[in-house]
Amino acid sequence: MNKTFKGFIYLTASLAIAGFFTACGNSGPTSPPANLSIYYAHNLVFNNSTTLATGYNGSGQLGTNGTDNVLNNRDTLGAVLDSKGHPVLGFAGTAIGGVHSIAFYNHSTVRTWGDNRYGQLGIGINSGTSGWSTYPIQVITLSPGSTASKPTAGPPLSGIIAVAAGAYHNLALRSDNTIWAWGGSNSYGELGTPTTTSSPATAGTNYVLYPVQVGYTGTATFTGIAAGGYHSLALDNGGNVLAWGYNSRGQLGQDTSGQYAIISNVNPMPVTNYISVDTVTGTETVVTPSPVITVISAGGSSSYALASDSTVWAWGDDFFGELGNNNLDDCTQDYSNLCTNNNIPYVRPTPMQVLKSDGNGGFVPLTGIVAISAGLSHVLALDNTGHVWAWGYNLYGQIGVNKQYGGATDVQANNVAYAVEVLDTTGTSGKYLGDTSKIVYIRGFGYSSVAQDSSGHWYFWGDNSYGQGGLGDGAQKYILFPQKMLGT
């Protein structure tokens, strides 16, 4: 759910031309896809300059251009196809949304495909056969002077250097230092600017169908973006994180008093009060000055930051142990009032360091990290030796330790509440992914995980219920340790 880059790969127009999108926005079935019920169940990877997809295809998010019925899933990798049925080449990065996909050409334009019933595709219309697309289509902007009753298509959204996808919304970072957002209803302010049904970008609907500019008025230069379920993050060149959107689990990092301060916020606000905790006594200390952040990522209701000293910080929802602090936070510490007042345990509204075992029954900060990536409720981290670490929810094997913790009736028992090393493809204790071929890229998505090694091979573990592992065996639902994806 965070931005992606290839190499060290990270991820309608107006009503006047609605007929154009109705006619050629989809080459698949003419009836709408089934009701949405499956989310974050498709996978995107790169093979040189080609984007490959596998998994759930209920809204065309695999980009098959109608060569498969829109409802057919796929358990092997296949190229994302353009409107003429040719493999799409040259994307600089991709991101996986709840039921849609997004990609960009470096310093250029954005393409989206999959479900569009919430305006995720950014084409100015979301009804009829424009409610989805089985191939990538170009995101467009509004012309100046547009109104909700008469929106007018402007030029394509261009100059893009990064994209990110949430459940229904998208973010795009432009080279002119502006951030643009679209999709969803913006009910929680996740787009970073107020919108109503009378806003031109909504075209009179309940959803934001055109990109709108995030309302940041500061002078900092942005270097990164990330999108969670219903919240958004940005990183500036001073190493500061800004957050906006839904704050139901403290994912904006705004609480400074132990009270539940805000439920949502449309204005980007700086994340502050990074907390260091003595793992023996539980004593908390505010870190001064705040860490310099270099990378950000967002989970479903949690947020993550990699600092320049190679440590990882996390805040927000910790119900599944996704904050990786061995549950030193939450209702047992300074935020008991939050839990009592709201009856929602396992939250941390200020950043805290991710921990690992010290090998002697204690815990120390996870260090040596060079990349992070969050799924819905689990997180991956890549260290400077090419090994992968993981923590959080593990019911589907997404932590990669060849076991599922606990049982389905005991949610808390399925957690891994501190960072552990991901096993290699043998699933053998003491053998870790990266031992024989250095891992250079990681991505968490939904309840699944992927990694690429220095030879270009891809590995998958976690939820494979819809073939998102690209293993050619959709019947194998849960992959408990990394397995090599077919054809890579």
N, C-alpha and C positions, 0 to 999 in steps of 0.2 A: 504494500500500500504506500510505499514510499517511491520516490523518483528512481528511475533506472537508466543507466547509460550503457551503450554498447562499447566494446573494447575492454575497459574494466567495467563491464556492463552494470550500470546501476540498475529503471522503468521507467435551418432551411431558410432557408432563406425566408423572405417575407411571404405573407399570404398571397401576394401577387404571383409568386412562382411555386406555390404549393403543388400545382399540377405537375411540375417537373419532377419533384421528389416522389409524388405518388406514382408517376410513370416509371421512374428508373432508380428509385432509392432502394429497391429490393428486387432481386431476381429469383427469389425463392417462392414459397407458397404464398397465396394471396390472403389467406386467413391469418389473423394475429396469432402469435405464439400462445401457449397455454399460460394460465395465471402464474405469476412469479412465485416460486417457492424454493428454488435452488440458487444459492449465492456463493460466490468465490469458489467455483468448482471447475474453472477452466484455467489453462496454463499457457503461458507464452514464453518462448526461449528464442535465442538467435543461433543460426548456423551461418557463419560468415556474414553476408549482407542480407540474408533471408530470414524473415520472421516465421517461426513455426508455432502451431497451436495444437492442443489436444484437450480432451475433457468434455465438459457439459456444453451443449450447443443449443439449448432451448430457445435462445433469442438471436442466434446467429453470431455469437461472440467469438467463434472460431474463425470467422472470415472465410467460409467455404464457397462464397458466391453462389449459393444455391445448388452446388454440385451434390451436396447431401440435402435431404429434406431438413428443414430448419430445426426439427425436433430430434434429429439423429446425433448422438454423441459419438466421440471418437477416442479410442484408447491407444492410438499411435500418432506420432507427430506428422503434421502435414502443413504445407506452406499456406500462409494467409494469401488469398487471391484478390486481385483488383477487379474492377467492374467488367473487364474483358476476359477474366479467368486466368490471368497471368500471375505468377508469384510476385508479391510486393517486395521490392528491393530498396535498401538504403535507409531504413528507419534508424535514427540515432538512439532511440530509446522507446520503451513501452511501459505501460502500467496496467494492472488488472483491477477493474472495478467489480462491483457486486455481480452484475449481469451484463457488463459491457467491457470493451477494450479501447485503449487509447494509445497513440504513438505519434512521434513527431520526426520531422526532418530537421537536422541541426541548423539553427539560425533561420528556420523557415516555417513551414506550415504544419498543422495538426490534422491527423486523421482519427476517426472514431468508427466503431462498428459494434453490433450487438443491440441490446435493448435500448429503446428510446422513449418509453412511455413516461419517463420523468424528465425528459429533455437532455439526457446524458450525451447525446450526439452533437449538440450545439449547432443544429441546422435550422432553427427557427420554427419548427413544427414537430409535433409528437403524436399525431393521430393517423388513423387509416394505415396504409402500407408504409407510411413514414414512421410507424411506431417501432421499427427495428430495421436493421440493415445487415445483410449477410456479407458485405464487403466494406472496406474502409472508404469513408466519405469525408470531405473536407469541412472543417469547422469554419463558420463564417461569423462576421461581426455585424453590428447594426450600423446603418448610416445615421449621421447626426440629424436631429430633427424628427426621428421616429417616435411614434406614440404607440400605446398598447392597441389602439383601434386601427392604426395604420403603420405597422412596422415595415421598414424598408431594408432589404439586404444590403450590407456593405461589403467591403473586401474580405478576403480570407484572413483569419487570425494568423499573423506571421511574426517572424523574428523570434521564434520560440527556442529556448535552450534547455528546458526541462518540463516534464509533465508529471502529474500525480493523480490518482483516482481513489475516491471514497466509495461508499455504498452506492450513491446515486449522483454524486457531484465530482467535478474535475477541477484541477488547478493547472495553470500553464504559466511559466515564468518567461517573460520576454527579455530580450537583450537590452531594452531601454529601461530596465529595472522596474517594470510594472508587473503585477501578478493579476491574472484574469481567471475567472471562475464561472461555472455554469452547471446546470443540472440540479434536480431535486427542487423542493419547495422553499429552501432557505429558511425553514421554520426555526432553526436554531442559530442562524447567523453564520453558517458554515461557509458561505460565499464571501463573507467579509465586507458586505455592503447591504444596506436595507433594500428590500424589494417587496412589491405588492402586486396584486393582479392588475393594477393600473400602470405598472412600470413597463416601458417599451420592451425590455428584454423578456418579459413573460408573455407578450403577445396576447394578453387577456386571459391567460390560463393560470393555473395554480403553480406552474413550474417555470423555472428560469431556462428559457430555450436558446438564448444567445449569451455569449460571454459578457460578463460585467467586470469592471475593474475593482479589485480589492481596495478598500478605502484606507490606504496607508498614506500618511502625510509627513512622515519623517524623511530624513536625508540619507539613511543607510543604504548600502548596496546589497541586494539580495543575492545569495549564492546557492540556495536550496529551498525546496518545498516538499511537503508531505501531507497526505490526506488520510484521515481516519474514517471511521464509520460516518460520523456527523460532525467532525471537527477538523481543523486545518492548522498546519504549522508552516513557518517560514524561518530561514536562517539568514542572518546578515553577515557582512564581511568583518564585523567586529567580534564574531563568535557568539552573538546573542540570538535567542530563540523567541519568536513571536507566535502567539496562539490565538485562535478565535473559533467560535462555533459552540457546540454542545459541551456542557461541563458537568453532566450528571454524575460522573465518577471522578471529578477532579482532574480531568485530562488536559485542562488548559493551564494547570500549574499556577493558579492565581490565588489560592488560599494562603493567607499569611497569619491567621489568628487561631487556627484550630476550629473555626466555624465554617459552615458551608456558605461561601460568600456569594456565588453567582451560579445560576443554572445554565445560562448561555450568554454569549457576548458576540456582537457583530463586529466589534472593533478589534483589530490586532493589538494584543497587549504583550509586553515582555514577560518571559518566564523568569522568576527570581527565587531567592531563598533556597538555594541548593543546600541540602542537609547531609552532613557527615554523621554517621552513627557508630558509636563504640559497640562492636559486636559482642562484647562481654557484659558491659554494664547497661547498654541501651541508651547511654547519654547522647543527646543530639546537639550538634553544633552547626550553626550557619557558616558555610564556607565563604570566606572573604579574601580576595575578590572572587566573584563567581567564576566557575570554570569557563574556559574558552571552547566553545562548541564548534566542531568541524563537520559533523554529519547528523542528520535528523531522520527519524522514522516514526510512523504512527500506526498503532494497532486499532482494533475496533473501538475501544474506549480508553486507550492508554497512549502515552507518548514516550519517546526515547531520544537520547542525545549522546553522541560520542564526543568526548572531550579531547583536547590536544594532548593531554597526558596519557591517552589511550585507555581511559576508564569510561564506563558506561553509566548513564544516569536514566532513571525511569520514574514516571509519575502517572497517576490516574487509577484505573481499575486494577485490582490485584486479586480478584476473586479466584482466578486460576493460577495464581503464583507468577503472573506474567511480569511483575516488577522485579523479580529475581533477587529479592533482599531477604530471603528465608523467613518471610513474614515478621520481620522486626518492626514493621510499621503498623498501620491499620488500627483496629479497635483496642489493641493492647498498649498502645503508646499514647502520644499526645492528641490523637484524633478520636478518642473515645466519645467525645461530645458529638462529633459528626455522626458517628454510628448510632448513638442513642437517639438523636433528634430525627434521623432519617431512616432508621432501620435498614441500612444498607452497609453491611460490613465489608472489610477488605478494600479499602481505598487509601490512596495517598495523594493529596492535592499539592504536594511540593516535591521536587526532584530528590531522589535518594540513589546512592550507588548500588549497582548490581554486584552481587557477591558470588564467590565460588568456595568450595571446601578447601581448607588448608591442609587436609590429609590427616589431621589429628583431632577431629571432632569439632573444630571451630571453623570460622569463616573469615575470608579476607576479600578485598575488592578484586573484581575481575579486571585484569590489566593486559596490556599488549594487544589491544583490539584495534583493527584498522577499518572495519566495516560492520554495519548493523542492518538488519531488516526484520520488520515485524509482520506476522500474520494477524489473524483476528485476535488471538489470545495466547500466542507463543512468539518467541523471538529467537533469531539467529544472530550470532556474532562470529566474525572471521578474525583470527589473530595473525600476528606477524610471522608465524611459522607456516601458515597455510592450513591450520586446523580450524574446525568449526565447533562452536559452542552453542548450546540451546537451553532454554528454560520456558516454563509456563505450562499450558494445557497439553496433555499427552494422551487423551483418550484414543486418538487415531494413530498414534505412533509418530507424531510430527517432531518429537524431540530426538528421535533417532537412536535410542538406546536399547532396541530389541526387546522392549516390553511395554505393556500398557499398565500404568499405575492404577491400582484399585479396580473398582467395577463401575458400571454405568450408573448404579444407584447411589454412588458415593462420589459426588463431583469433586470435592476437595481432595480425595485420595488419588485423583487422576493428575494432580499437579506435580511439577518439578519446580520447586520454589527458589532454586538457585541454579547458577550456570553449571552445566555438565558438558563434557566433550561428546560429540556425536561419533558413533562407532563407524567403522569402515564397512565395505560391502560384504564382509563375511559375517557381520553382526557379532563378532567375538569380543569379549571383554578384554581390554588392554590394547586393542587395535582400533585406530581412529582414522576418520576421513581426513585425508591429507598426509598420511604417513608415507605413501608411495608416490603420489602425484599431488603436488601442491594445489590447493583450492584457491581460486582467484576471484570468485563471485558467488554471492549467496542471495537468495530471495525467499522470504516467508510470505505465503498468501493463503487466505482462508485457514484451513486446518492442515495445510501441506507445506513442504519445504523442498527447495531445489538448490543445487550447487553446481558450479562448473569448475573443472580443473584446468591446469595450464596447458593441457593437450587438446582442450576443446570438448572433452566429454562431459555430459550432463548426468547428474544423479538426482534421484527423487526419493522422498519418504514422507509418510503421513497418509492423509485421506485420499484414497484412489477410487472412491465409490462410483465416479463417473468417467474413469479412465484418464484423469488429469495427470497421472504419472507417466503416460506415454510408454508403458511397459508391455503393451500388447496383450494384457490379461486383465480386462475390466472386472473379472470375477474375483480378483484378489483385492478386497476392499481396503484393508489397512496394511500399509507397508511400514514395518517397525524399525527398519534400519535402511540406509541408503542403498538403492539399486540403480544400476546404469540404465538410462533411458535408451530405448531402441533407436538405432540409426544415428547415434552421436559418438 
